[in-house]
């Protein structure tokens, strides 16, 4: 019951001031969700879907679904994509649609820089009736919906072994108090792939998510790739006060979690992924599950070949 009150308090605070972005564990295999400059980076038509159930066993906890498609045109110099996401927590839900575009600029024979933009629309819905609370004027009696435009920007540099990306979301802000105003989020990612043997590769990476109003979320990731078909790895997620001072009484260690992630290239065009998250705090008794499915639509000239391993 205490957790239910906690979720309700979080929901009301979010509805009144700021909406946080959905949490992903498998963004490593679908970075377009956090950086529009990643659009078209696989050089094929790529379809990706995933479902995430957070803290299963608790009513009203976050539940997220996403569908994304991206590809390349203009002699593989322009990436285009579409990303749709639905996120629900308790009586509040969010549905977003973004149209992604990324221009690829060769830096050398191996290095490419991509600059991306993603305009979109975000719909926020709060179902006051689902809260079961009457007589509170701050809670709507039915569904209250807000729709607002948004835009994301990003830059992404990569070689066959190294990558680094910088992006920002929720860039359009509003002063209208009737609108739900999300915090701007900034993302930095980087990683590298090392050859350990002809059969084994090792890929460490890091993701930093910052909004400058709370401790930054930091993911430290380590993966191995077996025979260019099976990714196995783990992610340690924690919070760090990178800028400014932590709020008095705030225990950022309560945000730590660990994720175990696997992705298998089942066939030339099909890949399956799974992530299991474990909180390292009072919610440790509740588990989070995330499943993903990816499918590549190949160009005719590559129909008879396996896709070149995509490390990023």
C-alpha positions in Angstrom: 0.0 0.0 0.0 2.9 2.3 0.8 4.2 1.8 -2.8 0.8 2.7 -4.2 0.8 6.0 -2.3 4.3 6.7 -3.5 3.3 6.1 -7.2 0.3 8.4 -6.7 2.4 11.1 -5.3 4.9 10.7 -8.2 2.0 10.9 -10.7 0.5 14.1 -9.2 3.9 15.8 -9.1 4.6 14.8 -12.7 1.3 16.0 -13.9 1.7 19.4 -12.2 5.2 20.2 -13.2 7.4 17.9 -15.3 7.1 14.7 -17.3 10.2 12.4 -17.4 11.0 10.4 -20.5 10.4 6.6 -20.6 13.2 4.4 -19.4 14.8 1.9 -21.8 17.4 -0.9 -21.3 17.8 -2.0 -24.9 18.4 1.5 -26.3 21.9 0.1 -27.1 20.3 -1.8 -30.0 17.9 1.0 -31.0 19.6 4.3 -30.3 17.2 6.2 -32.6 14.9 6.4 -29.5 17.4 8.8 -27.8 19.3 10.3 -30.7 17.7 11.2 -34.1 21.1 11.3 -35.7 21.2 7.5 -35.5 18.4 7.3 -38.0 19.4 5.2 -41.1 22.8 4.2 -39.6 22.3 0.5 -40.4 21.9 1.3 -44.1 18.9 -1.0 -44.5 15.2 -0.6 -43.8 15.0 -1.5 -40.1 11.9 -2.2 -38.1 12.1 -2.4 -34.3 9.4 -3.0 -31.7 9.6 -3.4 -28.0 7.6 -3.8 -24.8 8.7 -2.9 -21.3 6.9 -3.9 -18.0 8.5 -2.2 -15.0 8.2 -3.5 -11.5 5.7 -6.3 -12.4 3.4 -7.2 -9.6 2.6 -3.6 -8.6 -0.6 -2.0 -9.9 -0.1 1.2 -11.9 3.7 0.9 -12.5 5.3 2.1 -15.8 4.4 0.2 -19.0 6.0 1.2 -22.3 5.6 0.1 -25.9 7.5 1.5 -28.9 7.5 0.9 -32.7 10.3 2.4 -34.9 11.2 2.2 -38.5 14.1 3.8 -40.3 16.1 3.5 -43.5 18.2 5.4 -46.0 17.7 7.3 -49.3 19.7 9.6 -51.5 22.6 7.2 -52.1 22.6 6.3 -48.4 23.4 9.9 -47.4 20.0 10.7 -45.8 18.3 8.6 -43.1 14.5 8.8 -42.6 12.5 7.3 -39.8 9.3 7.2 -37.7 9.2 6.6 -34.0 6.0 6.0 -32.0 5.9 5.4 -28.2 3.2 4.8 -25.7 4.1 5.2 -22.0 1.7 4.6 -19.1 2.1 5.0 -15.3 -1.0 4.8 -13.2 -3.7 7.1 -14.4 -1.3 9.0 -16.7 -0.4 8.0 -20.3 1.8 9.6 -23.0 1.7 8.9 -26.7 4.3 10.4 -29.0 5.1 10.4 -32.7 8.3 11.7 -34.1 9.5 12.0 -37.7 13.2 11.5 -37.9 15.8 12.7 -40.4 19.6 12.5 -40.4 22.2 13.7 -42.9 25.4 11.7 -43.1 28.6 13.6 -43.6 31.8 11.5 -44.4 34.8 12.6 -42.3 37.2 10.0 -43.7 37.3 6.6 -45.3 36.0 5.1 -42.1 34.4 7.9 -40.0 31.0 9.3 -40.6 29.2 12.2 -38.8 25.4 12.3 -38.8 23.3 15.3 -37.8 19.7 14.6 -37.0 16.4 16.3 -36.2 13.0 14.8 -35.1 9.9 17.0 -34.9 6.9 15.4 -33.4 3.7 15.6 -31.4 3.2 14.4 -27.8 -0.2 13.7 -26.2 -0.5 13.6 -22.4 -3.6 12.1 -20.8 -4.6 12.1 -17.1 -7.6 10.0 -16.2 -8.8 11.5 -12.9 -11.5 8.9 -12.6 -8.9 6.1 -12.4 -7.4 7.6 -9.2 -10.7 7.0 -7.3 -10.4 10.3 -5.4 -13.3 12.7 -5.2 -13.7 16.2 -4.0 -10.1 17.3 -4.9 -10.3 20.3 -7.3 -6.7 19.6 -8.5 -7.7 16.2 -9.9 -9.9 16.2 -13.1 -13.1 14.2 -12.8 -12.6 12.6 -16.2 -9.8 12.4 -18.8 -7.7 15.6 -19.4 -5.6 15.6 -22.5 -2.9 18.0 -23.7 -1.2 17.8 -27.1 2.0 19.7 -27.8 4.7 19.8 -30.5 8.2 18.9 -29.7 11.6 18.6 -31.4 14.7 16.6 -30.8 18.2 17.3 -32.1 21.3 15.1 -32.2 24.8 14.5 -33.6 26.5 11.1 -34.0 30.0 10.2 -35.0 31.1 6.6 -35.7 33.7 4.4 -37.3 33.4 0.6 -37.6 34.6 0.3 -34.0 33.9 3.6 -32.2 30.9 5.8 -31.7 29.9 8.9 -29.8 26.6 10.7 -29.7 25.1 13.9 -28.2 21.4 14.7 -28.3 18.6 16.7 -26.7 14.9 16.1 -26.4 11.9 18.1 -25.2 13.4 21.3 -26.6 10.1 23.2 -26.9 9.0 24.6 -23.6 5.7 26.3 -22.6 4.8 28.8 -20.0 1.0 28.0 -20.2 0.2 26.4 -16.8 -2.5 24.3 -18.4 0.2 22.4 -20.3 2.3 19.7 -18.9 5.9 20.9 -19.2 8.5 18.2 -19.5 12.1 18.9 -18.6 14.7 19.2 -21.3 16.9 16.1 -21.4 20.4 15.8 -22.8 22.1 12.5 -23.7 25.7 11.6 -24.2 26.7 8.1 -25.4 30.0 6.6 -26.4 31.4 3.1 -26.9 34.1 1.0 -28.6 34.4 -2.6 -29.8 37.5 -4.6 -29.1 38.5 -7.8 -30.9 39.3 -10.4 -28.3 39.5 -13.4 -30.7 38.0 -14.3 -34.1 35.0 -15.6 -32.2 34.7 -13.0 -29.4 34.3 -9.2 -29.3 34.0 -6.9 -26.3 32.1 -3.7 -26.2 32.1 -1.3 -23.2 29.8 1.8 -23.4 28.3 4.5 -21.3 25.1 6.6 -21.4 24.6 9.9 -19.5 21.2 11.4 -19.2 21.1 14.9 -17.7 18.4 17.5 -17.2 20.3 19.8 -14.8 17.5 19.8 -12.3 18.2 16.4 -10.6 21.1 14.0 -10.4 22.2 12.6 -13.8 21.3 9.0 -14.8 24.4 7.1 -15.8 24.5 3.7 -17.5 27.7 1.7 -17.5 27.5 -1.1 -20.0 29.6 -4.1 -20.9 28.8 -6.6 -23.7 30.4 -9.5 -25.5 29.5 -10.5 -29.0 29.8 -14.2 -29.8 30.3 -15.3 -33.4 28.8 -12.0 -34.6 25.3 -13.4 -33.7 24.7 -13.2 -29.9 25.1 -10.2 -27.7 25.3 -10.9 -23.9 25.9 -8.1 -21.4 25.0 -6.2 -18.4 24.2 -2.6 -17.5 24.7 -0.8 -14.2 22.4 2.2 -13.8 22.9 4.8 -11.1 22.6 8.5 -10.4 25.4 11.0 -10.0 25.5 14.7 -9.1 27.6 15.8 -12.1 26.5 19.5 -11.9 25.6 21.6 -8.8 24.8 20.2 -5.4 22.4 17.4 -4.5 19.2 18.4 -2.9 19.2 18.2 0.9 18.0 14.8 2.1 18.2 13.3 -1.4 19.7 9.8 -1.5 20.7 9.3 -5.1 21.9 5.7 -4.3 18.2 4.7 -4.1 18.1 5.0 -7.9 20.6 2.2 -8.7 19.7 -0.8 -10.8 21.3 -3.6 -12.8 20.1 -5.0 -16.1 21.0 -8.3 -17.8 20.6 -8.1 -21.6 20.8 -10.5 -24.5 20.1 -10.1 -28.2 20.2 -12.9 -30.8 20.5 -12.5 -34.6 18.1 -15.4 -35.2 18.3 -15.2 -39.0 19.7 -12.9 -41.7 16.8 -10.5 -41.1 15.4 -11.3 -37.7 16.8 -10.4 -34.2 15.2 -10.9 -30.8 16.2 -9.2 -27.5 15.4 -9.5 -23.8 16.4 -7.4 -20.8 15.8 -8.2 -17.1 16.2 -5.3 -14.7 16.7 -5.6 -11.0 16.4 -2.5 -8.7 19.1 -2.3 -6.0 16.8 -0.5 -3.5 13.5 -1.1 -1.7 11.9 -2.2 -5.0 14.3 -5.0 -5.4 11.6 -7.6 -4.9 9.8 -6.5 -8.1 11.3 -7.3 -11.5 11.3 -5.4 -14.8 11.1 -7.2 -18.2 11.7 -5.8 -21.6 11.4 -7.7 -24.9 12.3 -6.5 -28.4 11.9 -7.7 -32.0 13.9 -6.3 -35.0 13.6 -7.0 -38.7 15.8 -5.9 -41.6 14.4 -5.4 -45.1 17.4 -5.8 -47.4 18.1 -4.1 -50.6 18.0 -6.4 -53.6 21.7 -6.2 -54.2 22.4 -7.6 -50.7 19.6 -10.2 -50.6 22.0 -13.1 -50.8 24.4 -11.9 -48.1 24.3 -11.6 -44.4 24.1 -8.1 -43.0 27.5 -6.7 -42.1 27.7 -6.9 -38.2 26.3 -3.7 -36.8 28.2 -3.0 -33.6 26.3 0.3 -33.0 
